[in-house]
Amino acid sequence: MISAMKFILLFLSGIVLHLGITPVQALLHRFEVRRSSHTRLCTTKSMLTVNGRFPGPTIYARRGDLVTVDIINLSDQNITIPGME
Protein backbone atom coordinates (compact mmCIF):
# COMPACT_ATOMS: atom_id res chain seq x y z
CA MET A 1 0.00 0.00 0.00
CA ILE A 2 2.77 2.43 0.90
CA SER A 3 4.73 1.71 -2.29
CA ALA A 4 1.60 2.35 -4.38
CA MET A 5 1.13 5.70 -2.62
CA LYS A 6 4.79 6.59 -3.25
CA PHE A 7 4.41 5.65 -6.90
CA ILE A 8 1.31 7.81 -7.33
CA LEU A 9 2.97 10.72 -5.53
CA LEU A 10 6.10 10.47 -7.68
CA PHE A 11 4.02 10.13 -10.83
CA LEU A 12 1.94 13.21 -10.05
CA SER A 13 4.99 15.29 -9.07
CA GLY A 14 6.64 14.25 -12.37
CA ILE A 15 3.62 15.51 -14.30
CA VAL A 16 3.67 18.82 -12.42
CA LEU A 17 7.40 19.26 -13.06
CA HIS A 18 7.01 18.40 -16.74
CA LEU A 19 4.17 20.88 -17.18
CA GLY A 20 6.19 23.55 -15.42
CA ILE A 21 9.17 23.08 -17.75
CA THR A 22 7.20 23.21 -21.00
CA PRO A 23 7.96 26.57 -22.64
CA VAL A 24 5.03 28.81 -23.53
CA GLN A 25 5.58 31.33 -26.29
CA ALA A 26 3.94 34.70 -26.62
CA LEU A 27 3.41 35.36 -30.33
CA LEU A 28 2.71 38.91 -31.51
CA HIS A 29 1.61 39.56 -35.09
CA ARG A 30 0.84 42.90 -36.75
CA PHE A 31 -1.29 42.76 -39.89
CA GLU A 32 -1.82 45.80 -42.09
CA VAL A 33 -4.70 45.39 -44.52
CA ARG A 34 -4.58 47.70 -47.53
CA ARG A 35 -5.77 47.89 -51.11
CA SER A 36 -3.05 47.35 -53.70
CA SER A 37 -2.87 46.71 -57.43
CA HIS A 38 -1.35 43.50 -58.79
CA THR A 39 -0.73 42.48 -62.39
CA ARG A 40 -1.05 38.83 -63.39
CA LEU A 41 -1.23 37.57 -66.96
CA CYS A 42 -1.44 41.10 -68.40
CA THR A 43 -4.43 41.99 -66.19
CA THR A 44 -4.22 44.51 -63.36
CA LYS A 45 -6.56 43.99 -60.43
CA SER A 46 -7.09 45.87 -57.21
CA MET A 47 -7.33 43.63 -54.15
CA LEU A 48 -7.01 43.67 -50.40
CA THR A 49 -3.67 42.36 -49.16
CA VAL A 50 -2.32 41.63 -45.70
CA ASN A 51 1.22 42.97 -45.29
CA GLY A 52 1.39 43.15 -49.10
CA ARG A 53 0.61 39.45 -49.52
CA PHE A 54 -2.39 37.60 -50.95
CA PRO A 55 -3.42 35.29 -49.44
CA GLY A 56 -2.29 36.65 -46.09
CA PRO A 57 0.23 35.00 -43.79
CA THR A 58 -0.51 31.84 -41.82
CA ILE A 59 -0.16 31.89 -38.04
CA TYR A 60 1.48 28.81 -36.54
CA ALA A 61 0.99 28.21 -32.82
CA ARG A 62 1.01 25.32 -30.38
CA ARG A 63 -1.51 24.55 -27.68
CA GLY A 64 -0.89 26.84 -24.73
CA ASP A 65 0.81 29.61 -26.74
CA LEU A 66 -0.44 33.15 -26.25
CA VAL A 67 -1.25 34.68 -29.65
CA THR A 68 -1.92 38.40 -30.04
CA VAL A 69 -2.89 39.78 -33.45
CA ASP A 70 -3.07 43.51 -34.12
CA ILE A 71 -5.04 44.22 -37.31
CA ILE A 72 -4.81 47.68 -38.82
CA ASN A 73 -7.36 48.34 -41.54
CA LEU A 74 -5.84 50.80 -44.02
CA SER A 75 -8.32 49.95 -46.77
CA ASP A 76 -11.37 51.88 -47.89
CA GLN A 77 -13.86 49.21 -46.77
CA ASN A 78 -14.82 47.21 -43.70
CA ILE A 79 -13.26 43.76 -43.32
CA THR A 80 -13.71 40.56 -41.34
CA ILE A 81 -10.77 38.32 -40.47
CA PRO A 82 -11.87 34.75 -39.68
CA GLY A 83 -10.10 32.96 -36.86
CA MET A 84 -9.94 29.51 -35.35
CA GLU A 85 -10.29 28.81 -31.64
JOPE-V761462 format. One record per residue. N is the residue number from 1. RES is the residue in one letter. SS is DSSP state (alpha for helix, beta for strand, coil for the rest). OMEGA is omega in whole degrees, 0 to 359 (* if undefined). NEAR is the number of other ideal C-beta (glycine too) atoms within 10 Angstrom. Layout:
N,RES,SS,OMEGA,NEAR  N,RES,SS,OMEGA,NEAR
This chain:
1,M,coil,181,5  2,I,alpha,181,6  3,S,alpha,177,7  4,A,alpha,178,8  5,M,alpha,178,9  6,K,alpha,180,10  7,F,alpha,180,10  8,I,alpha,180,10  9,L,alpha,178,10  10,L,alpha,180,10  11,F,alpha,180,10  12,L,alpha,178,10  13,S,alpha,175,10  14,G,alpha,178,10  15,I,alpha,180,10  16,V,alpha,179,10  17,L,alpha,180,9  18,H,alpha,179,9  19,L,alpha,179,9  20,G,alpha,182,7  21,I,alpha,183,7  22,T,coil,182,9  23,P,coil,175,7  24,V,coil,181,9  25,Q,coil,172,10  26,A,beta,183,8  27,L,beta,179,13  28,L,beta,179,9  29,H,beta,176,14  30,R,beta,181,10  31,F,beta,174,16  32,E,beta,180,14  33,V,beta,180,17  34,R,beta,177,14  35,R,beta,177,12  36,S,beta,181,13  37,S,beta,179,9  38,H,beta,179,12  39,T,beta,177,8  40,R,beta,178,7  41,L,coil,176,4  42,C,coil,178,5  43,T,beta,178,7  44,T,beta,179,8  45,K,beta,175,10  46,S,beta,182,8  47,M,beta,176,10  48,L,beta,178,16  49,T,beta,176,17  50,V,beta,184,17  51,N,coil,178,13  52,G,coil,182,10  53,R,beta,172,10  54,F,coil,354,12  55,P,coil,183,7  56,G,coil,183,14  57,P,coil,177,10  58,T,coil,177,5  59,I,coil,177,13  60,Y,coil,180,8  61,A,coil,176,12  62,R,coil,178,11  63,R,coil,180,6  64,G,coil,178,10  65,D,coil,176,13  66,L,beta,183,10  67,V,beta,177,14  68,T,beta,181,9  69,V,beta,174,12  70,D,beta,181,9  71,I,beta,178,12  72,I,beta,182,10  73,N,beta,178,14  74,L,coil,181,9  75,S,coil,181,15  76,D,coil,180,8  77,Q,coil,178,8  78,N,coil,182,6  79,I,coil,173,10  80,T,coil,178,5  81,I,coil,179,11  82,P,coil,179,4  83,G,coil,178,8  84,M,coil,178,5  85,E,coil,*,2
